[in-house]
Amino acid sequence: MSYSPYSPPSSDPIDADALLLQLRRKQGQWVEWGQACLQLQKAGYAPDRIFEETGFEPVQQNQVIVAAQVYTSLEKGDLDEETRSHFAAKGSDLLYEFRILTQPDRVKAAKFSLAHRLDADEAHELAKAIKDFSRMRSQPEGFVREPGDAIAYLCWKSARQHKDIQERSRLIAKGLRFVHSATARQHLEHLLIDFTVISQATAPRLPLYRQESPEECPRTIPVAGQLPLSLEDWQAVPFLEPVAPFGLIHSSDKGAFVSVPGWQIIRSINNPVALLAQPEQLPQAPSQSSEPLLVIVDRDRRDWSSDRYFLVATEGQLELQWFESQPETALLAQLMLILRPHQIFDEEFTKELWQVEE
């Protein structure tokens, strides 16, 4: 059996063969596939192993797992039977986009997406619009907290920032297609005669680094203590097994540790904490690459600034966000650095000392 380094095996027994067969034959509905993938991963099966056994690619596994959890939360809300039965049969790509929303907003988004026959890209935009709308310190004048007005506000705001008449008209038409309230409609229609351009505030670039050379990839080494030491002290030293690609060290009683290069920005962090993330889990996703990223934040820096990203908690889940203005939500830490892993094309080659020196 292959194990995922990021998912310790669960002690709960499962019928892995039956779950793998269900996925291989695509028996049942997609929600059951997501639940089966989650059970297998919790049991220690790595996504690549599940892919080999069933044909479900890791990215597809992640989508159905997350979407199934969103669907379960929808069932607990005020969801009509038509919407429930529709998403029970299809729509995992849409529900995956609603993962960032609260449970009540997920229900509204699901109903709205079905009523307007949204595709995955439009669902992504809808989720972002609802999320951004909910974070505002005060509700924009003329717009109400409904999915249609959330998109309409996004279109209204974007249209005001464009000089190009064609793009401006496209955004106004899009907002009018989805708008919910009469007052929000009036704001959009007013832009047809008001061509004032409002300067756009842009999000700062992510502080993205890559370890470029093997020398920048430190190794974590256990310390036995100060001599003289007893045999018991020596035997208590743990065996460390670094996990690629960042050399993450797991300890059964002390959590996990990772060593990073001693760059100046690292030394400037007062209270650093590291988190593992995938590119799609970050705002302004840096690339289409699926390589894992190491996110480093400073818990001592919690004062808002418009040119920084911050770690916040939404519905008990941590996420990085940029805020154009002072947010009401509590800031937990400031983003300091996002680290890409060192790319080794032939790892075995570098282990031969004479080859390295040559």
C-alpha positions in Angstrom: 0.0 0.0 0.0 1.2 3.5 -0.9 0.8 6.2 1.7 0.4 10.0 1.3 2.9 11.9 3.4 0.3 14.6 4.1 -2.5 12.2 5.3 -1.5 9.9 8.2 -3.4 6.6 7.9 -6.7 6.3 9.8 -7.3 3.6 12.3 -10.9 3.2 11.1 -11.3 0.0 9.1 -12.7 0.3 5.5 -13.3 -2.1 2.7 -10.7 -0.6 0.4 -11.3 -3.2 -2.4 -15.0 -2.4 -2.5 -14.3 1.3 -2.6 -11.7 1.0 -5.4 -14.1 -1.2 -7.4 -16.8 1.4 -7.0 -14.6 4.1 -8.3 -13.2 1.9 -11.1 -16.7 1.1 -12.4 -18.1 4.6 -11.5 -20.9 3.0 -9.6 -23.4 5.3 -7.9 -23.4 9.1 -8.1 -20.5 11.5 -7.9 -21.1 12.4 -4.3 -20.4 8.7 -3.4 -17.2 8.9 -5.4 -16.0 11.8 -3.4 -16.8 10.1 -0.2 -15.0 6.9 -1.4 -11.9 8.9 -2.3 -11.9 10.6 1.1 -12.2 7.3 2.9 -9.3 5.8 0.9 -7.1 8.8 1.5 -7.8 8.8 5.2 -6.9 5.1 5.2 -3.5 6.0 3.9 -3.9 5.6 0.1 -2.0 8.3 -1.8 -3.8 10.1 -4.6 -1.4 8.6 -7.1 -2.2 5.1 -5.9 -5.9 5.7 -6.2 -5.4 7.0 -9.7 -3.5 3.9 -10.7 -6.2 1.7 -9.3 -9.3 3.6 -10.5 -8.4 6.1 -13.2 -9.5 9.1 -11.0 -6.7 11.7 -11.4 -5.5 13.4 -8.2 -7.1 16.7 -9.3 -10.4 15.0 -9.9 -10.2 13.3 -6.6 -9.7 16.6 -4.8 -12.6 18.1 -6.7 -15.2 15.4 -5.9 -14.0 15.2 -2.3 -14.4 18.9 -1.7 -17.6 19.2 -3.7 -19.1 16.2 -1.8 -18.5 18.0 1.4 -20.1 21.2 0.0 -23.1 19.1 -1.1 -23.5 17.6 2.4 -23.5 21.1 3.8 -26.2 22.1 1.3 -28.5 19.3 2.4 -28.4 20.8 5.9 -29.7 24.1 4.6 -32.9 25.4 3.2 -32.5 23.7 -0.2 -35.4 22.9 -2.5 -35.8 19.5 -3.9 -35.1 20.5 -7.5 -31.7 22.0 -6.6 -30.8 19.1 -4.4 -31.7 16.4 -7.0 -29.9 18.4 -9.7 -26.6 18.6 -7.8 -26.9 15.1 -6.6 -26.6 14.0 -10.2 -24.1 16.5 -11.6 -22.4 19.8 -10.9 -19.3 18.8 -8.8 -17.3 21.4 -10.7 -19.7 24.1 -9.6 -20.0 23.1 -6.0 -16.2 22.9 -5.8 -16.1 26.6 -6.5 -18.6 27.3 -3.6 -16.1 25.8 -1.0 -15.0 29.3 0.0 -18.5 30.3 1.0 -20.4 30.0 4.2 -23.2 27.4 4.4 -26.1 29.9 3.9 -24.3 31.5 1.0 -23.6 28.1 -0.5 -27.3 27.4 -0.6 -28.0 30.7 -2.3 -25.2 30.2 -4.8 -26.4 26.7 -5.7 -30.0 27.9 -6.3 -28.7 30.9 -8.3 -26.3 28.9 -10.4 -29.1 26.4 -11.3 -31.6 29.2 -12.1 -29.1 30.9 -14.4 -27.5 27.8 -15.8 -24.0 28.9 -14.8 -20.9 27.1 -16.0 -17.8 26.4 -13.8 -16.1 29.7 -14.8 -19.2 31.7 -14.0 -19.6 29.8 -10.7 -16.0 30.7 -9.8 -16.8 34.4 -10.5 -20.0 34.1 -8.5 -18.3 32.6 -5.4 -15.6 35.3 -5.5 -18.2 38.0 -5.9 -20.3 36.7 -2.9 -17.2 36.3 -0.8 -15.9 39.8 -1.5 -19.3 41.3 -1.0 -19.7 39.6 2.4 -16.3 41.0 3.6 -17.2 44.7 3.1 -17.4 46.7 6.3 -20.6 48.3 5.1 -23.0 47.2 2.4 -22.6 49.2 -0.9 -25.5 51.7 -1.4 -28.2 50.3 -3.6 -27.0 46.7 -3.5 -28.5 44.0 -1.3 -26.8 40.8 0.0 -28.1 38.4 -2.8 -26.0 36.5 -5.3 -27.4 38.5 -8.2 -26.5 41.9 -6.6 -23.0 40.5 -5.6 -22.2 39.9 -9.3 -23.9 43.1 -10.3 -21.8 45.1 -7.9 -18.6 43.4 -9.2 -19.6 44.3 -12.8 -20.6 47.9 -11.7 -17.3 48.4 -10.0 -15.2 47.0 -12.8 -17.2 48.9 -15.5 -16.4 52.2 -13.7 -12.7 51.4 -13.9 -12.6 50.8 -17.7 -12.1 53.5 -20.4 -12.9 51.1 -23.2 -16.5 51.6 -24.2 -16.9 48.0 -25.5 -15.6 46.4 -22.3 -17.6 48.8 -20.2 -20.8 47.9 -22.1 -20.1 44.2 -21.8 -19.7 44.5 -18.0 -22.9 46.6 -17.7 -24.9 44.0 -19.8 -23.5 41.2 -17.6 -24.5 43.0 -14.4 -28.0 43.6 -15.8 -28.4 39.9 -16.6 -27.9 38.9 -13.0 -28.9 41.9 -10.9 -31.4 41.2 -8.2 -32.7 44.6 -6.8 -34.2 47.5 -8.6 -31.8 50.0 -6.9 -28.8 48.0 -8.1 -30.2 48.0 -11.6 -30.5 51.8 -11.5 -26.8 52.0 -10.6 -25.8 49.9 -13.6 -28.1 51.8 -16.0 -26.7 55.1 -14.8 -23.3 54.0 -16.1 -24.8 54.1 -19.6 -24.8 57.9 -19.4 -22.0 58.5 -16.8 -18.6 57.7 -18.4 -16.5 58.8 -15.4 -13.5 56.5 -14.9 -12.5 55.5 -11.3 -8.9 54.4 -10.9 -8.5 50.8 -10.0 -6.8 49.5 -6.9 -4.7 46.4 -7.7 -3.7 43.6 -5.4 0.1 43.4 -4.6 2.2 40.7 -6.1 2.7 37.5 -4.0 6.1 37.2 -2.4 7.0 34.1 -4.4 10.5 32.6 -4.2 12.2 29.4 -5.4 15.1 27.5 -3.9 17.5 27.8 -6.9 20.4 25.7 -5.7 21.0 22.6 -3.6 23.0 24.7 -1.1 19.7 26.7 -0.4 18.0 23.4 0.6 19.0 23.0 4.3 18.7 19.6 6.1 17.2 19.3 9.5 19.4 17.3 11.9 18.4 16.1 15.4 20.4 17.3 18.3 21.2 14.8 21.0 22.3 17.4 23.6 25.4 18.6 25.4 28.2 16.1 26.3 28.5 14.2 28.6 25.3 12.3 27.5 23.9 9.0 28.7 23.0 6.1 26.5 19.3 6.8 27.3 19.8 10.3 26.0 21.3 8.9 22.8 18.5 6.4 22.3 15.9 9.1 22.7 17.1 10.9 19.6 14.4 10.5 17.0 15.0 9.2 13.5 14.1 12.0 11.0 12.6 11.1 7.6 12.3 14.4 5.6 9.3 14.5 3.3 9.7 16.0 -0.2 9.7 18.5 -1.6 10.5 20.9 1.4 12.1 18.4 3.8 9.2 18.5 6.2 9.9 16.7 9.4 7.0 14.9 11.3 7.2 14.3 15.0 4.6 12.2 16.8 4.5 14.4 19.9 5.7 17.8 18.7 4.0 18.3 15.3 6.0 18.9 12.1 9.1 21.0 11.4 10.7 22.3 8.2 14.0 24.0 7.6 14.2 27.0 5.2 17.1 29.1 3.8 18.4 31.9 6.1 17.5 34.7 3.7 17.2 38.2 5.0 13.4 38.1 4.7 13.3 34.9 6.8 15.5 36.5 9.5 13.2 39.5 9.7 10.2 37.4 10.7 9.5 37.7 14.4 7.1 34.8 14.9 7.1 32.5 11.8 4.7 29.8 11.0 4.7 27.6 7.9 1.7 26.2 6.0 1.5 23.8 3.0 -0.7 24.9 0.1 -1.5 24.2 -3.5 -1.4 27.1 -6.0 -5.2 27.2 -6.5 -5.6 27.7 -2.8 -3.9 31.1 -2.9 -5.3 34.5 -4.1 -3.9 35.5 -7.5 -2.8 31.9 -8.1 0.9 32.1 -9.2 0.7 29.5 -12.0 -1.1 26.5 -13.4 1.5 24.2 -11.8 0.4 21.6 -9.3 3.6 21.7 -7.3 3.1 22.2 -3.5 4.0 25.6 -2.0 5.3 26.5 1.5 3.6 29.6 2.8 5.4 31.4 5.7 3.5 34.0 7.8 4.4 36.2 10.7 2.0 36.0 13.7 3.4 39.2 15.2 2.4 41.3 12.2 -1.4 41.8 12.3 -1.8 45.5 11.4 -3.7 45.9 8.1 -1.9 47.4 5.1 -3.3 47.6 1.6 -0.1 46.3 0.0 0.0 43.0 2.1 -1.8 39.7 2.2 -3.1 38.4 5.5 -4.1 35.1 7.0 -7.7 35.1 8.2 -10.2 32.5 9.4 -13.5 32.0 7.6 -16.0 29.5 9.0 -13.1 28.0 11.0 -10.9 27.5 7.9 -7.7 29.5 7.3 -7.1 31.3 4.0 -5.0 34.1 2.6 -6.7 37.3 1.5 -5.9 40.8 0.3 -8.1 43.6 1.6 -8.5 46.8 -0.3 -9.7 48.6 2.8 -9.6 47.8 6.6 -11.5 44.6 7.1 -13.8 43.8 10.0 -12.5 40.2 10.3 -9.5 39.6 12.6 -6.1 39.4 11.0 -4.2 36.4 12.2 -0.8 36.9 10.5 0.9 38.7 7.6 2.1 36.8 4.6 5.9 37.1 4.3 7.0 34.5 1.8 5.8 31.8 -0.5 8.4 29.2 -1.3 8.6 27.0 -4.3 10.5 23.7 -4.0 13.9 23.3 -5.6 13.6 21.5 -8.9 15.9 18.4 -9.1 15.9 16.8 -12.5 18.1 13.8 -11.5 18.1 13.4 -7.8 20.1 10.2 -7.9 22.8 12.0 -9.9 23.3 14.6 -7.1 23.9 11.9 -4.5 27.2 10.8 -6.1 29.8 13.0 -4.5 32.3 12.9 -7.4 29.6 13.9 -9.8 28.6 16.8 -7.6 32.1 18.1 -7.3 32.8 17.7 -11.0 
